[in-house]
Amino acid sequence: MTIFRQKVRNFLFPPHGSSRWMYIIPYAILSALIVSLFVSGAYVWDYTNSPTFCGTSCHTMPPEYAAYQISPHARIACVECHIGREFIGNQIFRKAGDMRHVVATLFETYEYPIRIKNMRPAPEICEKCHSPEKFSDDSLRIDTHYGNDMSAYNIYLILKTGGGSKREGLGRGIHWHIENTIYYYPTDEEAQTIPYVKVIRDDGSAIEYVDVEAGFDPVSIDESQLRQMDCITCHNRITHRVYTPEESLDSAFTLGKIAKDIPDIQQKGVEVLRGKYASQEDGMNAIGELDAYYKNNFPNYYSSDSEQVKQAIEVLKKIYTDSVFIEQKVDWDSHPTNVGHINSPGCFRCHDGKHLNMANEAIRLECNLCHSIPVVAGPDDFLTNIEISRGPEPETHLNPNWISLHNQAVGPSCSNCHSTDDPGGTSDTSFCSNSACHGTVFTFAGFDAPALREIIKSQLPPPEPVTEIPTLTGDPTYDNYIGALFTVKCTGCHEGETAPKGVDLSSYSAAMKGDENGAVIISGDADNSLLIQIQSVAHFRNFTSEELDIVKQWINLGAPK
């Protein structure tokens, strides 16, 4: 041992008189070792940060990796979200903190399905790429679905993404939630039940909303348990979303991966994908049995198009292996996604119509709050008209509870702005028979919550008087014709303090008073009356040519009462 130490000492510290190389070689070797250590360490660091390592090294991660690969973030490394883009020193400390996952794996102290509990704050991850202040545009969305007869239909809507900064006159739309400070109180691990919401106004004051069905007392809130709304509050599964069988099949049909002319393929596809199986292998076998099903039940089709059937089976197997992980207890129902409001509460966790403030005003639940009214178009519809509301609204529509009231407040004035055939139906023959609205079961909305219905009962507008435009005999006056015409055609908007530009046509005195700039009806001078000028061009509700001529006659006669 002593001899070995002496040799090492002589190697590192050559005796006096040794050649120059004897002095250089030890340091060259040490430098090479250090460089090798750093280089190999860099490669190890890079590999352990790679999606392949994160997704395949641990048997708990296949569901997350499969969803990741088809997500919008498929080119983003896992660590960019789960550790964050940071100085490498901070990243090392954060990664060291995740050693608890290794310990949980070694000792099997985890539970399926895996749920993340310690995500980095959105400003440290999402907003490194997606700056909310820079998002200020709306976008067109087209969803393609297939009926039982495999006829395609599309749902068109404008998604009001909004965003931008309030100082630039923006800060609206869906991303209003990020530009403003909002706190919420969830009562479950997945934050699917939120009985309390607090919005901080610009002046620092707060307005509180409580779910009237929850029996929740805001006084009991532990302020430390409040969460501030950020990107992940809604986009919780943006990288790891598992699509429902119906969604996956719609996509496969649209992309031509599965032939639409295969008999019963939609029903059978959903049936085998949603089946409950003891193992992954049993699920794959059940899908494979579709080959025998088509061979026995549709022999003519199978004899000529067996390859299409086999291709469909392979696509269904791919959907199944990407969506169902029996060991990890993961499928489309295991992790709710908070974007949307059909398959899980999502937006309706707060915007369900039954979160009210002290004035019994709801967090608004309007179809056109975050998107336009959806429009359904079938194969025979060559033109799709998407309505974007931009004009004045009747006073009833300004009530934050309007969506929960509107089906009980249908009246003649609705037709001033909307087509009203088959109201409440699903025929898509009018604005009021929209199948995307009335043909969908909104499980998580609170329209019919008993406590809500009792509270808003007093807010129902009185029944509209049925007013008909009379047949004119003799010269027109306000009382014998003009007043009734204004009531039917104008006062849905032009009535009371909220009348656009102050033009109130609900009474003779108000009509003759005019607007904030003066008279809109100039007695004896129809051509220069603003009322006639506006009604002579396209308006929200125009008089017929006959009605307009009578109004002109009335004004030129001196606008008698």
Beta strands, then each sheet from edge to edge (+ up, - down):
strand 1: 139-146
strand 2: 152-159
strand 3: 181-185
strand 4: 196-200
strand 5: 206-211
strand 6: 227-228
strand 7: 355-356
strand 8: 375-377
sheet 1: 1+ 2- 8+
sheet 2: 6+ 3- 4+ 5- 7+
end
